[in-house]
Structures are given as structure tokens and as C-alpha cells.
Amino acid sequence: MRLHHAALHSVASAGALYQRCGQEQLALQMQAIRCTVLFGSEMYQESRLSCAELLAGAADLTSCCNVNYCV
């Protein structure tokens, strides 16, 4: 869990920095990455809420993230 905490902190810091610099797409990517870290740390409730929040703005995701990387 200690490594996951550091990863969550790093992703949050990077997202905040990108947002302050006006790099909204990169900030959104950091939010998406946060979901995978939450899942990996077995924080399922937080992961579900974070993913649901991101999916509410799905149009923004397709413009910045490669959504077909699993195909």
C-alpha cells in the first residue's frame, strides 16, 4: 500500500501541475491513470467513483486518451 500511496500522490501532483499550466488533456490523462492505481491498490469503491466521474465526460476522454489501446 505504501507504493500505491506514493503513486497516487505523484499522479495527483502531476495532474495539478498540468492543470496549472493549462494542459487540460494531460491533466485528464492523470485522472485516468489514477483509476488504474486505485484499482491496483484494491481501493475499489474509490476506483469506481473516480471512473464514473471520468466516464461522465467521455467525450473529453476520447480526445485525449487512446481508448483503443486494449483492442
HTML snippet that shows the backbone in 3Dmol.js (N, CA, C, O; Angstrom):
<script src="https://3Dmol.org/build/3Dmol-min.js"></script>
<div id="view" style="width:600px;height:400px;position:relative"></div>
<script>
const pdb = `
ATOM      1  N   MET A   1       0.820  -1.194   0.000  1.00  0.00           N
ATOM      2  CA  MET A   1       0.000   0.000   0.000  1.00  0.00           C
ATOM      3  C   MET A   1       0.862   1.256   0.000  1.00  0.00           C
ATOM      4  O   MET A   1       0.450   2.293  -0.519  1.00  0.00           O
ATOM      5  N   ARG A   2       2.049   1.166   0.576  1.00  0.00           N
ATOM      6  CA  ARG A   2       2.900   2.346   0.632  1.00  0.00           C
ATOM      7  C   ARG A   2       3.290   2.821  -0.762  1.00  0.00           C
ATOM      8  O   ARG A   2       3.343   4.025  -1.014  1.00  0.00           O
ATOM      9  N   LEU A   3       3.560   1.891  -1.663  1.00  0.00           N
ATOM     10  CA  LEU A   3       3.907   2.275  -3.030  1.00  0.00           C
ATOM     11  C   LEU A   3       2.708   2.878  -3.751  1.00  0.00           C
ATOM     12  O   LEU A   3       2.857   3.820  -4.529  1.00  0.00           O
ATOM     13  N   HIS A   4       1.535   2.342  -3.495  1.00  0.00           N
ATOM     14  CA  HIS A   4       0.342   2.879  -4.131  1.00  0.00           C
ATOM     15  C   HIS A   4       0.063   4.296  -3.649  1.00  0.00           C
ATOM     16  O   HIS A   4      -0.359   5.152  -4.426  1.00  0.00           O
ATOM     17  N   HIS A   5       0.299   4.538  -2.369  1.00  0.00           N
ATOM     18  CA  HIS A   5       0.097   5.889  -1.842  1.00  0.00           C
ATOM     19  C   HIS A   5       1.021   6.884  -2.545  1.00  0.00           C
ATOM     20  O   HIS A   5       0.601   7.985  -2.901  1.00  0.00           O
ATOM     21  N   ALA A   6       2.261   6.497  -2.739  1.00  0.00           N
ATOM     22  CA  ALA A   6       3.213   7.367  -3.431  1.00  0.00           C
ATOM     23  C   ALA A   6       2.801   7.584  -4.880  1.00  0.00           C
ATOM     24  O   ALA A   6       2.918   8.690  -5.407  1.00  0.00           O
ATOM     25  N   ALA A   7       2.322   6.532  -5.518  1.00  0.00           N
ATOM     26  CA  ALA A   7       1.873   6.653  -6.910  1.00  0.00           C
ATOM     27  C   ALA A   7       0.660   7.570  -7.011  1.00  0.00           C
ATOM     28  O   ALA A   7       0.585   8.399  -7.918  1.00  0.00           O
ATOM     29  N   LEU A   8      -0.284   7.431  -6.094  1.00  0.00           N
ATOM     30  CA  LEU A   8      -1.452   8.306  -6.095  1.00  0.00           C
ATOM     31  C   LEU A   8      -1.052   9.759  -5.884  1.00  0.00           C
ATOM     32  O   LEU A   8      -1.591  10.660  -6.528  1.00  0.00           O
ATOM     33  N   HIS A   9      -0.115   9.981  -4.989  1.00  0.00           N
ATOM     34  CA  HIS A   9       0.357  11.338  -4.731  1.00  0.00           C
ATOM     35  C   HIS A   9       1.054  11.919  -5.967  1.00  0.00           C
ATOM     36  O   HIS A   9       0.841  13.078  -6.321  1.00  0.00           O
ATOM     37  N   SER A  10       1.882  11.107  -6.611  1.00  0.00           N
ATOM     38  CA  SER A  10       2.601  11.566  -7.797  1.00  0.00           C
ATOM     39  C   SER A  10       1.645  11.901  -8.937  1.00  0.00           C
ATOM     40  O   SER A  10       1.813  12.914  -9.616  1.00  0.00           O
ATOM     41  N   VAL A  11       0.653  11.057  -9.144  1.00  0.00           N
ATOM     42  CA  VAL A  11      -0.324  11.291 -10.208  1.00  0.00           C
ATOM     43  C   VAL A  11      -1.129  12.554  -9.908  1.00  0.00           C
ATOM     44  O   VAL A  11      -1.391  13.353 -10.808  1.00  0.00           O
ATOM     45  N   ALA A  12      -1.521  12.737  -8.649  1.00  0.00           N
ATOM     46  CA  ALA A  12      -2.284  13.936  -8.269  1.00  0.00           C
ATOM     47  C   ALA A  12      -1.439  15.191  -8.459  1.00  0.00           C
ATOM     48  O   ALA A  12      -1.936  16.206  -8.947  1.00  0.00           O
ATOM     49  N   SER A  13      -0.167  15.128  -8.077  1.00  0.00           N
ATOM     50  CA  SER A  13       0.721  16.277  -8.242  1.00  0.00           C
ATOM     51  C   SER A  13       0.927  16.613  -9.712  1.00  0.00           C
ATOM     52  O   SER A  13       0.902  17.781 -10.099  1.00  0.00           O
ATOM     53  N   ALA A  14       1.129  15.593 -10.520  1.00  0.00           N
ATOM     54  CA  ALA A  14       1.317  15.818 -11.954  1.00  0.00           C
ATOM     55  C   ALA A  14       0.056  16.405 -12.573  1.00  0.00           C
ATOM     56  O   ALA A  14       0.133  17.326 -13.386  1.00  0.00           O
ATOM     57  N   GLY A  15      -1.102  15.877 -12.193  1.00  0.00           N
ATOM     58  CA  GLY A  15      -2.360  16.398 -12.717  1.00  0.00           C
ATOM     59  C   GLY A  15      -2.576  17.856 -12.351  1.00  0.00           C
ATOM     60  O   GLY A  15      -3.014  18.653 -13.180  1.00  0.00           O
ATOM     61  N   ALA A  16      -2.266  18.205 -11.098  1.00  0.00           N
ATOM     62  CA  ALA A  16      -2.413  19.596 -10.658  1.00  0.00           C
ATOM     63  C   ALA A  16      -1.445  20.512 -11.409  1.00  0.00           C
ATOM     64  O   ALA A  16      -1.806  21.628 -11.784  1.00  0.00           O
ATOM     65  N   LEU A  17      -0.235  20.046 -11.624  1.00  0.00           N
ATOM     66  CA  LEU A  17       0.753  20.838 -12.350  1.00  0.00           C
ATOM     67  C   LEU A  17       0.317  21.060 -13.804  1.00  0.00           C
ATOM     68  O   LEU A  17       0.399  22.174 -14.321  1.00  0.00           O
ATOM     69  N   TYR A  18      -0.143  19.997 -14.450  1.00  0.00           N
ATOM     70  CA  TYR A  18      -0.624  20.137 -15.824  1.00  0.00           C
ATOM     71  C   TYR A  18      -1.799  21.108 -15.900  1.00  0.00           C
ATOM     72  O   TYR A  18      -1.889  21.918 -16.823  1.00  0.00           O
ATOM     73  N   GLN A  19      -2.690  21.018 -14.925  1.00  0.00           N
ATOM     74  CA  GLN A  19      -3.845  21.906 -14.926  1.00  0.00           C
ATOM     75  C   GLN A  19      -3.416  23.361 -14.755  1.00  0.00           C
ATOM     76  O   GLN A  19      -3.941  24.242 -15.437  1.00  0.00           O
ATOM     77  N   ARG A  20      -2.474  23.622 -13.860  1.00  0.00           N
ATOM     78  CA  ARG A  20      -1.980  24.992 -13.659  1.00  0.00           C
ATOM     79  C   ARG A  20      -1.305  25.526 -14.918  1.00  0.00           C
ATOM     80  O   ARG A  20      -1.317  26.732 -15.168  1.00  0.00           O
ATOM     81  N   CYS A  21      -0.724  24.640 -15.702  1.00  0.00           N
ATOM     82  CA  CYS A  21      -0.041  25.057 -16.934  1.00  0.00           C
ATOM     83  C   CYS A  21      -0.985  25.118 -18.131  1.00  0.00           C
ATOM     84  O   CYS A  21      -0.558  25.419 -19.245  1.00  0.00           O
ATOM     85  N   GLY A  22      -2.254  24.837 -17.906  1.00  0.00           N
ATOM     86  CA  GLY A  22      -3.216  24.902 -18.996  1.00  0.00           C
ATOM     87  C   GLY A  22      -3.223  23.672 -19.887  1.00  0.00           C
ATOM     88  O   GLY A  22      -3.785  23.709 -20.982  1.00  0.00           O
ATOM     89  N   GLN A  23      -2.619  22.599 -19.447  1.00  0.00           N
ATOM     90  CA  GLN A  23      -2.565  21.353 -20.221  1.00  0.00           C
ATOM     91  C   GLN A  23      -3.700  20.424 -19.769  1.00  0.00           C
ATOM     92  O   GLN A  23      -3.468  19.419 -19.096  1.00  0.00           O
ATOM     93  N   GLU A  24      -4.921  20.783 -20.151  1.00  0.00           N
ATOM     94  CA  GLU A  24      -6.099  20.068 -19.670  1.00  0.00           C
ATOM     95  C   GLU A  24      -6.129  18.597 -20.101  1.00  0.00           C
ATOM     96  O   GLU A  24      -6.565  17.734 -19.338  1.00  0.00           O
ATOM     97  N   GLN A  25      -5.667  18.315 -21.318  1.00  0.00           N
ATOM     98  CA  GLN A  25      -5.678  16.923 -21.778  1.00  0.00           C
ATOM     99  C   GLN A  25      -4.729  16.060 -20.955  1.00  0.00           C
ATOM    100  O   GLN A  25      -5.062  14.927 -20.610  1.00  0.00           O
ATOM    101  N   LEU A  26      -3.559  16.584 -20.641  1.00  0.00           N
ATOM    102  CA  LEU A  26      -2.620  15.825 -19.817  1.00  0.00           C
ATOM    103  C   LEU A  26      -3.141  15.665 -18.399  1.00  0.00           C
ATOM    104  O   LEU A  26      -2.942  14.618 -17.783  1.00  0.00           O
ATOM    105  N   ALA A  27      -3.806  16.685 -17.872  1.00  0.00           N
ATOM    106  CA  ALA A  27      -4.410  16.585 -16.538  1.00  0.00           C
ATOM    107  C   ALA A  27      -5.481  15.500 -16.525  1.00  0.00           C
ATOM    108  O   ALA A  27      -5.600  14.754 -15.553  1.00  0.00           O
ATOM    109  N   LEU A  28      -6.250  15.411 -17.587  1.00  0.00           N
ATOM    110  CA  LEU A  28      -7.284  14.392 -17.698  1.00  0.00           C
ATOM    111  C   LEU A  28      -6.666  12.999 -17.787  1.00  0.00           C
ATOM    112  O   LEU A  28      -7.202  12.043 -17.227  1.00  0.00           O
ATOM    113  N   GLN A  29      -5.557  12.883 -18.481  1.00  0.00           N
ATOM    114  CA  GLN A  29      -4.857  11.602 -18.545  1.00  0.00           C
ATOM    115  C   GLN A  29      -4.379  11.175 -17.158  1.00  0.00           C
ATOM    116  O   GLN A  29      -4.418   9.989 -16.830  1.00  0.00           O
ATOM    117  N   MET A  30      -3.936  12.113 -16.354  1.00  0.00           N
ATOM    118  CA  MET A  30      -3.506  11.788 -14.993  1.00  0.00           C
ATOM    119  C   MET A  30      -4.684  11.289 -14.163  1.00  0.00           C
ATOM    120  O   MET A  30      -4.518  10.400 -13.328  1.00  0.00           O
ATOM    121  N   GLN A  31      -5.865  11.849 -14.383  1.00  0.00           N
ATOM    122  CA  GLN A  31      -7.058  11.360 -13.692  1.00  0.00           C
ATOM    123  C   GLN A  31      -7.368   9.928 -14.110  1.00  0.00           C
ATOM    124  O   GLN A  31      -7.754   9.107 -13.278  1.00  0.00           O
ATOM    125  N   ALA A  32      -7.202   9.627 -15.394  1.00  0.00           N
ATOM    126  CA  ALA A  32      -7.449   8.271 -15.888  1.00  0.00           C
ATOM    127  C   ALA A  32      -6.433   7.295 -15.301  1.00  0.00           C
ATOM    128  O   ALA A  32      -6.791   6.179 -14.926  1.00  0.00           O
ATOM    129  N   ILE A  33      -5.187   7.702 -15.221  1.00  0.00           N
ATOM    130  CA  ILE A  33      -4.146   6.849 -14.641  1.00  0.00           C
ATOM    131  C   ILE A  33      -4.438   6.582 -13.173  1.00  0.00           C
ATOM    132  O   ILE A  33      -4.163   5.494 -12.666  1.00  0.00           O
ATOM    133  N   ARG A  34      -4.996   7.578 -12.492  1.00  0.00           N
ATOM    134  CA  ARG A  34      -5.335   7.430 -11.074  1.00  0.00           C
ATOM    135  C   ARG A  34      -6.292   6.253 -10.875  1.00  0.00           C
ATOM    136  O   ARG A  34      -6.198   5.538  -9.877  1.00  0.00           O
ATOM    137  N   CYS A  35      -7.207   6.052 -11.815  1.00  0.00           N
ATOM    138  CA  CYS A  35      -8.154   4.932 -11.713  1.00  0.00           C
ATOM    139  C   CYS A  35      -7.424   3.591 -11.688  1.00  0.00           C
ATOM    140  O   CYS A  35      -7.786   2.704 -10.914  1.00  0.00           O
ATOM    141  N   THR A  36      -6.405   3.436 -12.524  1.00  0.00           N
ATOM    142  CA  THR A  36      -5.678   2.160 -12.549  1.00  0.00           C
ATOM    143  C   THR A  36      -4.882   1.955 -11.270  1.00  0.00           C
ATOM    144  O   THR A  36      -4.766   0.829 -10.787  1.00  0.00           O
ATOM    145  N   VAL A  37      -4.334   3.029 -10.716  1.00  0.00           N
ATOM    146  CA  VAL A  37      -3.599   2.911  -9.452  1.00  0.00           C
ATOM    147  C   VAL A  37      -4.557   2.542  -8.322  1.00  0.00           C
ATOM    148  O   VAL A  37      -4.242   1.690  -7.492  1.00  0.00           O
ATOM    149  N   LEU A  38      -5.721   3.179  -8.290  1.00  0.00           N
ATOM    150  CA  LEU A  38      -6.719   2.848  -7.270  1.00  0.00           C
ATOM    151  C   LEU A  38      -7.136   1.385  -7.367  1.00  0.00           C
ATOM    152  O   LEU A  38      -7.267   0.702  -6.352  1.00  0.00           O
ATOM    153  N   PHE A  39      -7.342   0.913  -8.583  1.00  0.00           N
ATOM    154  CA  PHE A  39      -7.736  -0.484  -8.773  1.00  0.00           C
ATOM    155  C   PHE A  39      -6.623  -1.415  -8.316  1.00  0.00           C
ATOM    156  O   PHE A  39      -6.879  -2.406  -7.632  1.00  0.00           O
ATOM    157  N   GLY A  40      -5.394  -1.099  -8.690  1.00  0.00           N
ATOM    158  CA  GLY A  40      -4.253  -1.925  -8.300  1.00  0.00           C
ATOM    159  C   GLY A  40      -4.037  -1.979  -6.802  1.00  0.00           C
ATOM    160  O   GLY A  40      -3.497  -2.955  -6.282  1.00  0.00           O
ATOM    161  N   SER A  41      -4.456  -0.936  -6.106  1.00  0.00           N
ATOM    162  CA  SER A  41      -4.296  -0.916  -4.648  1.00  0.00           C
ATOM    163  C   SER A  41      -5.545  -1.436  -3.946  1.00  0.00           C
ATOM    164  O   SER A  41      -5.686  -1.306  -2.730  1.00  0.00           O
ATOM    165  N   GLU A  42      -6.445  -2.025  -4.722  1.00  0.00           N
ATOM    166  CA  GLU A  42      -7.677  -2.640  -4.222  1.00  0.00           C
ATOM    167  C   GLU A  42      -8.585  -1.640  -3.505  1.00  0.00           C
ATOM    168  O   GLU A  42      -9.292  -1.989  -2.559  1.00  0.00           O
ATOM    169  N   MET A  43      -8.552  -0.409  -3.965  1.00  0.00           N
ATOM    170  CA  MET A  43      -9.436   0.634  -3.447  1.00  0.00           C
ATOM    171  C   MET A  43     -10.613   0.730  -4.418  1.00  0.00           C
ATOM    172  O   MET A  43     -10.765   1.713  -5.144  1.00  0.00           O
ATOM    173  N   TYR A  44     -11.435  -0.313  -4.411  1.00  0.00           N
ATOM    174  CA  TYR A  44     -12.452  -0.482  -5.437  1.00  0.00           C
ATOM    175  C   TYR A  44     -13.538   0.590  -5.401  1.00  0.00           C
ATOM    176  O   TYR A  44     -13.966   1.067  -6.452  1.00  0.00           O
ATOM    177  N   GLN A  45     -13.982   0.969  -4.222  1.00  0.00           N
ATOM    178  CA  GLN A  45     -15.026   1.991  -4.136  1.00  0.00           C
ATOM    179  C   GLN A  45     -14.528   3.316  -4.714  1.00  0.00           C
ATOM    180  O   GLN A  45     -15.232   3.956  -5.495  1.00  0.00           O
ATOM    181  N   GLU A  46     -13.326   3.723  -4.337  1.00  0.00           N
ATOM    182  CA  GLU A  46     -12.755   4.954  -4.858  1.00  0.00           C
ATOM    183  C   GLU A  46     -12.514   4.860  -6.357  1.00  0.00           C
ATOM    184  O   GLU A  46     -12.721   5.824  -7.094  1.00  0.00           O
ATOM    185  N   SER A  47     -12.067   3.674  -6.802  1.00  0.00           N
ATOM    186  CA  SER A  47     -11.835   3.469  -8.234  1.00  0.00           C
ATOM    187  C   SER A  47     -13.137   3.595  -9.010  1.00  0.00           C
ATOM    188  O   SER A  47     -13.172   4.237 -10.060  1.00  0.00           O
ATOM    189  N   ARG A  48     -14.206   2.992  -8.508  1.00  0.00           N
ATOM    190  CA  ARG A  48     -15.496   3.053  -9.171  1.00  0.00           C
ATOM    191  C   ARG A  48     -15.997   4.486  -9.261  1.00  0.00           C
ATOM    192  O   ARG A  48     -16.490   4.906 -10.308  1.00  0.00           O
ATOM    193  N   LEU A  49     -15.878   5.236  -8.178  1.00  0.00           N
ATOM    194  CA  LEU A  49     -16.342   6.628  -8.176  1.00  0.00           C
ATOM    195  C   LEU A  49     -15.517   7.492  -9.127  1.00  0.00           C
ATOM    196  O   LEU A  49     -16.062   8.322  -9.855  1.00  0.00           O
ATOM    197  N   SER A  50     -14.199   7.291  -9.116  1.00  0.00           N
ATOM    198  CA  SER A  50     -13.325   8.075  -9.982  1.00  0.00           C
ATOM    199  C   SER A  50     -13.582   7.753 -11.454  1.00  0.00           C
ATOM    200  O   SER A  50     -13.619   8.651 -12.294  1.00  0.00           O
ATOM    201  N   CYS A  51     -13.759   6.471 -11.760  1.00  0.00           N
ATOM    202  CA  CYS A  51     -14.038   6.075 -13.139  1.00  0.00           C
ATOM    203  C   CYS A  51     -15.395   6.601 -13.598  1.00  0.00           C
ATOM    204  O   CYS A  51     -15.540   7.045 -14.737  1.00  0.00           O
ATOM    205  N   ALA A  52     -16.381   6.552 -12.718  1.00  0.00           N
ATOM    206  CA  ALA A  52     -17.703   7.064 -13.074  1.00  0.00           C
ATOM    207  C   ALA A  52     -17.642   8.558 -13.366  1.00  0.00           C
ATOM    208  O   ALA A  52     -18.305   9.049 -14.279  1.00  0.00           O
ATOM    209  N   GLU A  53     -16.845   9.272 -12.588  1.00  0.00           N
ATOM    210  CA  GLU A  53     -16.675  10.715 -12.819  1.00  0.00           C
ATOM    211  C   GLU A  53     -16.027  10.977 -14.174  1.00  0.00           C
ATOM    212  O   GLU A  53     -16.440  11.880 -14.902  1.00  0.00           O
ATOM    213  N   LEU A  54     -15.022  10.191 -14.505  1.00  0.00           N
ATOM    214  CA  LEU A  54     -14.362  10.352 -15.802  1.00  0.00           C
ATOM    215  C   LEU A  54     -15.299   9.992 -16.951  1.00  0.00           C
ATOM    216  O   LEU A  54     -15.341  10.685 -17.968  1.00  0.00           O
ATOM    217  N   LEU A  55     -16.042   8.914 -16.785  1.00  0.00           N
ATOM    218  CA  LEU A  55     -16.932   8.473 -17.865  1.00  0.00           C
ATOM    219  C   LEU A  55     -18.092   9.435 -18.087  1.00  0.00           C
ATOM    220  O   LEU A  55     -18.696   9.441 -19.160  1.00  0.00           O
ATOM    221  N   ALA A  56     -18.402  10.232 -17.102  1.00  0.00           N
ATOM    222  CA  ALA A  56     -19.451  11.243 -17.273  1.00  0.00           C
ATOM    223  C   ALA A  56     -19.041  12.260 -18.338  1.00  0.00           C
ATOM    224  O   ALA A  56     -19.894  12.858 -18.994  1.00  0.00           O
ATOM    225  N   GLY A  57     -17.750  12.452 -18.504  1.00  0.00           N
ATOM    226  CA  GLY A  57     -17.230  13.344 -19.536  1.00  0.00           C
ATOM    227  C   GLY A  57     -16.515  12.550 -20.611  1.00  0.00           C
ATOM    228  O   GLY A  57     -15.410  12.915 -21.013  1.00  0.00           O
ATOM    229  N   ALA A  58     -17.119  11.478 -21.082  1.00  0.00           N
ATOM    230  CA  ALA A  58     -16.474  10.558 -22.021  1.00  0.00           C
ATOM    231  C   ALA A  58     -16.013  11.232 -23.306  1.00  0.00           C
ATOM    232  O   ALA A  58     -15.019  10.812 -23.898  1.00  0.00           O
ATOM    233  N   ALA A  59     -16.712  12.264 -23.745  1.00  0.00           N
ATOM    234  CA  ALA A  59     -16.303  12.961 -24.971  1.00  0.00           C
ATOM    235  C   ALA A  59     -14.914  13.575 -24.792  1.00  0.00           C
ATOM    236  O   ALA A  59     -14.123  13.598 -25.736  1.00  0.00           O
ATOM    237  N   ASP A  60     -14.614  14.065 -23.604  1.00  0.00           N
ATOM    238  CA  ASP A  60     -13.290  14.623 -23.340  1.00  0.00           C
ATOM    239  C   ASP A  60     -12.225  13.542 -23.339  1.00  0.00           C
ATOM    240  O   ASP A  60     -11.092  13.785 -23.754  1.00  0.00           O
ATOM    241  N   LEU A  61     -12.575  12.357 -22.878  1.00  0.00           N
ATOM    242  CA  LEU A  61     -11.608  11.259 -22.820  1.00  0.00           C
ATOM    243  C   LEU A  61     -11.158  10.824 -24.210  1.00  0.00           C
ATOM    244  O   LEU A  61      -9.975  10.563 -24.426  1.00  0.00           O
ATOM    245  N   THR A  62     -12.085  10.745 -25.142  1.00  0.00           N
ATOM    246  CA  THR A  62     -11.718  10.259 -26.469  1.00  0.00           C
ATOM    247  C   THR A  62     -10.799  11.230 -27.192  1.00  0.00           C
ATOM    248  O   THR A  62     -10.061  10.830 -28.092  1.00  0.00           O
ATOM    249  N   SER A  63     -10.836  12.494 -26.811  1.00  0.00           N
ATOM    250  CA  SER A  63      -9.972  13.461 -27.483  1.00  0.00           C
ATOM    251  C   SER A  63      -8.553  13.459 -26.925  1.00  0.00           C
ATOM    252  O   SER A  63      -7.639  13.963 -27.576  1.00  0.00           O
ATOM    253  N   CYS A  64      -8.352  12.902 -25.729  1.00  0.00           N
ATOM    254  CA  CYS A  64      -7.006  12.981 -25.157  1.00  0.00           C
ATOM    255  C   CYS A  64      -6.387  11.626 -24.872  1.00  0.00           C
ATOM    256  O   CYS A  64      -5.167  11.527 -24.739  1.00  0.00           O
ATOM    257  N   CYS A  65      -7.179  10.600 -24.776  1.00  0.00           N
ATOM    258  CA  CYS A  65      -6.656   9.292 -24.394  1.00  0.00           C
ATOM    259  C   CYS A  65      -6.849   8.298 -25.529  1.00  0.00           C
ATOM    260  O   CYS A  65      -7.832   8.366 -26.266  1.00  0.00           O
ATOM    261  N   ASN A  66      -5.919   7.391 -25.663  1.00  0.00           N
ATOM    262  CA  ASN A  66      -6.048   6.332 -26.658  1.00  0.00           C
ATOM    263  C   ASN A  66      -6.948   5.262 -26.063  1.00  0.00           C
ATOM    264  O   ASN A  66      -6.475   4.368 -25.361  1.00  0.00           O
ATOM    265  N   VAL A  67      -8.236   5.349 -26.339  1.00  0.00           N
ATOM    266  CA  VAL A  67      -9.202   4.448 -25.739  1.00  0.00           C
ATOM    267  C   VAL A  67      -9.196   3.069 -26.384  1.00  0.00           C
ATOM    268  O   VAL A  67      -9.851   2.158 -25.877  1.00  0.00           O
ATOM    269  N   ASN A  68      -8.482   2.890 -27.477  1.00  0.00           N
ATOM    270  CA  ASN A  68      -8.457   1.608 -28.177  1.00  0.00           C
ATOM    271  C   ASN A  68      -7.179   0.822 -27.911  1.00  0.00           C
ATOM    272  O   ASN A  68      -6.878  -0.123 -28.641  1.00  0.00           O
ATOM    273  N   TYR A  69      -6.417   1.193 -26.877  1.00  0.00           N
ATOM    274  CA  TYR A  69      -5.139   0.533 -26.661  1.00  0.00           C
ATOM    275  C   TYR A  69      -5.298  -0.919 -26.238  1.00  0.00           C
ATOM    276  O   TYR A  69      -4.354  -1.695 -26.384  1.00  0.00           O
ATOM    277  N   CYS A  70      -6.456  -1.315 -25.721  1.00  0.00           N
ATOM    278  CA  CYS A  70      -6.682  -2.704 -25.296  1.00  0.00           C
ATOM    279  C   CYS A  70      -7.131  -3.605 -26.431  1.00  0.00           C
ATOM    280  O   CYS A  70      -7.113  -4.828 -26.298  1.00  0.00           O
ATOM    281  N   VAL A  71      -7.531  -3.017 -27.535  1.00  0.00           N
ATOM    282  CA  VAL A  71      -8.091  -3.804 -28.650  1.00  0.00           C
ATOM    283  C   VAL A  71      -6.994  -4.493 -29.418  1.00  0.00           C
ATOM    284  O   VAL A  71      -7.269  -5.199 -30.389  1.00  0.00           O
TER     285      VAL A  71
END
`;
const viewer = $3Dmol.createViewer("view");
viewer.addModel(pdb, "pdb");
viewer.setStyle({}, {cartoon: {color: "spectrum"}});
viewer.zoomTo();
viewer.render();
</script>
